Amino acid sequence: MGGLLGFALISGLARWRGWPAGLYLALLALWWAALVLLTTPRLGLPQAAEFLGGNVVLWLLLGPLAALVLAYHALLRRLRARALLRVPPQASATAAPPAAPAAAFSDAELTRYARHIFLREIGGPGQKRLKAAKVLVVGAGGLGSPVLLYLAASGVGTIGVIDPDRVEASNLQRQVIHAEDRIGLPKVVSAEQAMRALNPHIAVRPYFQALDETTAADLIAEYDLVLDGTDNFDTRYLVNRVCAALGTPLIAGAITQWEGQLSLWHPASGGPCYECVFPTRPAPGMVPTCAEAGVAAPLPGILGAMMAMEAVKHLTGAGETLRGRLLIQDALYAETRVIAVKRRADCPVCGGH
């Protein structure tokens, strides 16, 4: 039946091209209206009517029925989204978190982490350290997306994620932890869903709030390691200052357009802090954000995966980390450089360590 083929074609194109729901529904409505018109006997097009279905009454009945089904589906999605949004808008950073998983592995976890356990540099002891670790990720955006997914997949036992923003359509070009049907949700809620779907054996602590002077120290003190993927310098310098004061290792990454950089900042173990290398923050407007200058979609994935790799190495003791070294990635020309960085004795943040 030609009419049904038309609906199938529109649905297939919408799924393939990723059309927004409004456009998809509008095209379905236009095609239904065309079917009603072309199968009306008064129009005098018997061949077209026979090809499309032949009976205008059929399409007049199916149209409202299909509209009811679509409306019911949309209502279910809205109710589901409202249920997921039952998260306090400013959840306390010091609220009692879920208990960390036990050290022993279940059979399902042994199967899941077998490729890690086979690695000589990680093995069973390293995987236990991952499971016992508590890692805080600041930002659930471009860098935070791959960081969170790979930390969850790696079996990090407790993962905190703090971000004050909600998922927007423009995020989906690069923030791969989020999805179309979670637009409007807090990013931390969207990220938690994706992480739990990937690995149900971990604990996730979502904080739907900004990290500021009043919450940073108490929150960071609960974690063994911090990964910062934010795109504003106020938060970046705040996280570095608090981590240095607490002796907490910090893996920080930054990206813009085609380039990115990352390092492990850990003055408590002899390395520099972020402010040792970048003592003066740029003047407002000198370093544009991704929203202002753009960013290549895979770049956050490249840098974020590297950040997660550094976290796994640091937590398990495998290999050589980027402590005392700064990695610079130029994706446009496929060049990666690693340069040595040193502490400054006069650093106002860590010079006294």
C-alpha positions as CSV (number, residue, x, y, z in Angstrom):
1,M,0.0,0.0,0.0
2,G,1.5,3.2,-1.2
3,G,0.2,5.3,1.7
4,L,1.9,3.1,4.3
5,L,5.1,3.1,2.3
6,G,5.1,6.9,2.5
7,F,4.9,6.8,6.3
8,A,7.6,4.2,6.4
9,L,9.9,6.3,4.2
10,I,9.4,9.5,6.3
11,S,10.1,7.5,9.5
12,G,13.2,6.0,8.0
13,L,14.5,9.3,6.8
14,A,13.8,11.0,10.2
15,R,15.8,8.3,12.0
16,W,18.6,8.3,9.5
17,R,19.0,12.1,9.3
18,G,18.2,12.8,13.0
19,W,15.3,15.1,12.3
20,P,13.8,16.9,15.3
21,A,10.5,15.6,16.6
22,G,8.6,18.7,15.4
23,L,9.7,18.3,11.8
24,Y,9.0,14.6,11.8
25,L,5.5,15.0,13.1
26,A,4.8,17.9,10.7
27,L,5.8,15.7,7.7
28,L,3.6,12.8,8.9
29,A,0.7,15.2,9.2
30,L,1.3,16.6,5.7
31,W,1.5,13.1,4.2
32,W,-1.7,12.1,6.0
33,A,-3.5,15.2,4.7
34,A,-2.2,14.4,1.2
35,L,-3.6,10.9,1.4
36,V,-7.0,12.1,2.5
37,L,-7.1,14.6,-0.4
38,L,-5.8,12.2,-3.1
39,T,-8.2,9.3,-2.1
40,T,-11.3,11.6,-2.0
41,P,-13.7,10.3,-4.7
42,R,-14.7,13.8,-5.8
43,L,-11.1,14.5,-6.9
44,G,-11.5,11.9,-9.6
45,L,-8.1,10.1,-9.3
46,P,-9.0,6.5,-9.1
47,Q,-5.6,5.1,-10.0
48,A,-3.8,7.3,-7.4
49,A,-6.5,6.4,-4.8
50,E,-6.0,2.7,-5.5
51,F,-2.2,2.9,-5.2
52,L,-2.4,4.9,-2.0
53,G,-5.0,2.8,-0.3
54,G,-8.3,3.3,-2.1
55,N,-10.6,4.4,0.7
56,V,-10.6,7.9,2.2
57,V,-12.6,6.6,5.2
58,L,-9.6,4.4,6.2
59,W,-7.2,7.3,6.3
60,L,-9.8,9.5,8.2
61,L,-10.0,6.8,10.9
62,L,-6.2,6.0,11.0
63,G,-5.2,9.7,11.3
64,P,-6.8,10.4,14.7
65,L,-5.8,7.0,16.0
66,A,-2.2,7.5,15.1
67,A,-2.3,11.0,16.7
68,L,-3.6,9.4,19.9
69,V,-0.8,6.9,20.0
70,L,1.9,9.6,19.4
71,A,0.4,11.8,22.1
72,Y,0.4,8.9,24.5
73,H,4.0,8.2,23.8
74,A,4.9,11.8,24.2
75,L,3.1,11.9,27.6
76,L,5.0,8.9,28.8
77,R,8.3,10.5,27.9
78,R,7.3,13.7,29.7
79,L,6.3,11.8,32.8
80,R,9.5,9.8,32.8
81,A,11.5,13.0,32.4
82,R,9.6,14.7,35.3
83,A,10.3,11.6,37.5
84,L,14.0,11.8,36.7
85,L,14.1,15.5,37.6
86,R,13.1,14.8,41.2
87,V,16.7,15.8,42.2
88,P,17.1,18.7,44.6
89,P,18.1,21.7,42.5
90,Q,21.0,22.5,44.9
91,A,21.9,19.1,46.3
92,S,24.2,19.4,49.3
93,A,27.8,18.7,48.5
94,T,28.2,17.1,51.9
95,A,25.1,14.9,51.8
96,A,25.7,11.3,52.9
97,P,26.8,9.5,49.8
98,P,26.1,5.9,48.9
99,A,28.4,3.4,50.5
100,A,31.4,2.4,48.4
101,P,31.3,-1.1,46.9
102,A,32.9,-3.9,48.8
103,A,36.5,-4.9,47.9
104,A,35.5,-8.5,46.8
105,F,34.6,-9.1,43.2
106,S,31.5,-10.9,42.1
107,D,31.6,-13.4,39.2
108,A,30.0,-10.8,37.0
109,E,32.7,-8.2,37.9
110,L,35.5,-10.7,37.3
111,T,34.1,-11.3,33.8
112,R,33.6,-7.6,33.2
113,Y,37.2,-6.6,34.3
114,A,39.0,-9.6,32.9
115,R,40.9,-7.6,30.3
116,H,42.2,-5.3,33.1
117,I,43.1,-8.3,35.3
118,F,45.1,-9.9,32.5
119,L,47.3,-6.8,32.2
120,R,50.5,-7.3,34.2
121,E,50.6,-3.6,35.1
122,I,47.1,-3.7,36.7
123,G,46.1,-7.3,37.5
124,G,43.8,-8.2,40.4
125,P,45.5,-5.8,42.9
126,G,45.2,-2.8,40.6
127,Q,41.5,-3.6,39.8
128,K,40.9,-3.7,43.6
129,R,42.5,-0.3,43.9
130,L,40.2,1.0,41.2
131,K,37.2,-0.4,43.0
132,A,38.2,1.1,46.3
133,A,38.9,4.5,44.7
134,K,36.7,7.6,45.0
135,V,37.1,10.0,42.1
136,L,35.4,13.4,41.6
137,V,34.9,14.7,38.0
138,V,34.3,18.5,37.8
139,G,32.1,19.1,34.7
140,A,29.9,16.7,32.7
141,G,30.5,18.3,29.4
142,G,32.8,17.6,26.5
143,L,35.8,16.4,28.5
144,G,33.7,15.0,31.3
145,S,31.7,12.8,29.0
146,P,34.5,10.4,28.0
147,V,36.1,10.7,31.4
148,L,33.0,9.6,33.2
149,L,32.2,6.8,30.7
150,Y,35.7,5.3,30.9
151,L,36.0,5.6,34.6
152,A,32.7,3.8,34.9
153,A,33.8,1.1,32.4
154,S,37.1,0.8,34.2
155,G,35.4,-0.1,37.5
156,V,36.2,3.0,39.6
157,G,34.1,2.2,42.7
158,T,32.8,5.6,43.5
159,I,32.5,8.5,41.0
160,G,31.3,11.9,41.9
161,V,30.2,14.4,39.2
162,I,29.4,18.0,39.7
163,D,27.9,20.3,37.1
164,P,25.2,23.1,37.4
165,D,24.0,22.9,33.7
166,R,21.3,21.0,31.9
167,V,21.6,19.1,28.6
168,E,21.0,21.2,25.5
169,A,20.8,20.2,21.9
170,S,24.0,22.0,21.1
171,N,25.9,19.8,23.6
172,L,25.2,16.6,21.6
173,Q,27.8,17.4,19.0
174,R,30.6,16.5,21.4
175,Q,29.2,15.6,24.8
176,V,28.7,11.9,24.1
177,I,27.5,10.8,27.5
178,H,24.2,12.7,26.9
179,A,21.4,11.8,24.4
180,E,18.5,13.4,22.5
181,D,15.8,12.1,24.9
182,R,17.6,13.6,27.9
183,I,17.6,17.2,26.7
184,G,16.5,19.4,29.6
185,L,17.7,17.0,32.3
186,P,20.6,18.1,34.6
187,K,23.8,16.9,33.1
188,V,24.7,15.1,36.3
189,V,21.4,13.1,36.1
190,S,21.9,12.3,32.4
191,A,25.5,11.3,33.1
192,E,24.4,9.1,36.0
193,Q,21.9,7.3,33.8
194,A,24.6,6.6,31.2
195,M,27.2,5.4,33.7
196,R,24.8,3.1,35.6
197,A,23.6,1.6,32.3
198,L,27.2,0.9,31.4
199,N,28.3,-0.5,34.7
200,P,25.8,-1.3,37.5
201,H,28.6,-2.3,39.9
202,I,29.7,1.3,40.7
203,A,28.4,4.1,42.9
204,V,27.6,7.4,41.3
205,R,27.2,10.7,43.3
206,P,25.6,13.4,41.2
207,Y,25.9,17.0,42.5
208,F,23.6,19.4,40.5
209,Q,25.3,22.6,41.5
210,A,28.3,24.8,40.8
211,L,31.6,24.2,42.6
212,D,32.3,27.4,44.5
213,E,34.4,28.7,47.4
214,T,31.9,27.5,50.0
215,T,31.6,23.9,48.8
216,A,34.9,23.1,47.1
217,A,37.0,22.2,50.1
218,D,34.4,19.9,51.8
219,L,33.5,18.2,48.6
220,I,37.0,17.6,47.3
221,A,38.2,16.3,50.7
222,E,35.9,13.3,50.2
223,Y,37.8,12.1,47.2
224,D,41.1,10.5,46.4
225,L,41.5,12.1,42.9
226,V,40.0,15.0,41.0
227,L,39.6,15.3,37.3
228,D,38.8,18.8,36.0
229,G,37.3,19.3,32.6
230,T,35.7,22.7,33.0
231,D,35.9,25.5,30.5
232,N,36.1,28.5,32.8
233,F,39.2,29.8,34.6
234,D,37.6,30.7,37.9
235,T,36.7,27.1,38.5
236,R,40.0,25.8,37.1
237,Y,42.1,27.9,39.5
238,L,39.8,27.2,42.4
239,V,40.0,23.4,42.0
240,N,43.8,23.7,41.7
241,R,44.1,25.7,44.8
242,V,41.9,23.4,46.9
243,C,43.6,20.3,45.6
244,A,47.0,21.6,46.4
245,A,46.0,22.6,49.9
246,L,44.5,19.2,50.6
247,G,47.3,17.2,48.9
248,T,44.8,15.7,46.4
249,P,46.1,14.9,43.0
250,L,44.5,16.7,40.1
251,I,44.2,15.7,36.5
252,A,43.1,18.7,34.5
253,G,42.4,19.1,30.8
254,A,41.5,22.0,28.5
255,I,40.5,22.2,24.9
256,T,39.7,24.8,22.3
257,Q,39.0,24.5,18.6
258,W,41.6,21.8,17.4
259,E,44.0,21.8,20.4
260,G,44.0,20.5,23.9
261,Q,46.4,19.9,26.9
262,L,46.4,17.9,30.1
263,S,48.6,17.1,33.0
264,L,48.7,15.6,36.5
265,W,49.1,18.3,39.0
266,H,50.3,16.9,42.3
267,P,52.6,19.1,44.4
268,A,52.3,16.9,47.4
269,S,54.3,14.2,45.5
270,G,56.9,16.7,44.2
271,G,55.3,17.9,41.0
272,P,54.0,21.3,40.1
273,C,50.5,22.6,40.5
274,Y,48.5,24.2,37.7
275,E,49.4,27.7,38.9
276,C,53.1,27.0,38.9
277,V,52.9,26.7,35.1
278,F,50.0,29.1,34.5
279,P,50.5,31.8,37.2
280,T,48.4,34.5,35.5
281,R,44.9,33.8,34.2
282,P,44.1,35.3,30.8
283,A,42.2,38.5,30.7
284,P,38.5,38.1,30.0
285,G,37.9,37.4,26.3
286,M,41.5,36.5,25.5
287,V,40.8,32.8,25.5
288,P,37.4,32.1,24.0
289,T,35.3,29.2,25.2
290,C,34.1,26.4,22.9
291,A,30.8,28.1,22.6
292,E,32.5,31.2,21.3
293,A,35.3,29.7,19.1
294,G,34.0,26.2,18.3
295,V,35.5,22.8,18.8
296,A,36.0,19.8,16.7
297,A,33.6,17.1,17.9
298,P,36.2,14.2,18.5
299,L,38.7,16.5,20.3
300,P,37.0,16.2,23.7
301,G,36.9,12.5,23.3
302,I,40.6,12.3,22.5
303,L,41.6,14.4,25.5
304,G,39.0,13.0,27.8
305,A,40.1,9.4,27.1
306,M,43.7,10.5,27.9
307,M,42.5,12.0,31.2
308,A,40.7,8.8,32.1
309,M,43.9,6.8,31.2
310,E,46.0,9.0,33.4
311,A,43.5,8.4,36.2
312,V,43.7,4.6,35.8
313,K,47.5,4.7,35.8
314,H,47.6,7.0,38.8
315,L,45.2,4.8,40.8
316,T,46.8,1.5,39.9
317,G,50.4,2.6,39.8
318,A,50.8,1.4,36.2
319,G,53.4,3.0,33.9
320,E,54.5,6.7,34.1
321,T,52.0,9.4,34.6
322,L,52.0,13.0,33.4
323,R,53.2,14.4,36.8
324,G,55.7,17.0,35.9
325,R,54.9,16.9,32.2
326,L,52.4,18.7,30.1
327,L,50.8,16.9,27.1
328,I,49.8,19.2,24.2
329,Q,47.6,17.7,21.4
330,D,47.2,19.4,18.0
331,A,44.5,17.4,16.3
332,L,44.4,19.5,13.2
333,Y,48.0,18.5,12.3
334,A,48.0,15.2,14.2
335,E,50.9,16.2,16.5
336,T,51.3,15.4,20.1
337,R,54.0,16.9,22.3
338,V,55.0,16.4,25.9
339,I,57.1,19.0,27.6
340,A,58.6,19.0,31.1
341,V,57.1,21.5,33.6
342,K,58.6,22.4,37.0
343,R,57.4,23.8,40.3
344,R,58.0,27.4,41.2
345,A,59.4,28.1,44.6
346,D,57.5,31.4,44.7
347,C,54.1,29.8,43.7
348,P,51.5,31.3,46.0
349,V,49.5,28.1,45.9
350,C,52.1,25.3,46.4
351,G,55.4,27.1,47.0
352,G,55.3,26.3,50.7
353,H,54.9,22.6,50.2
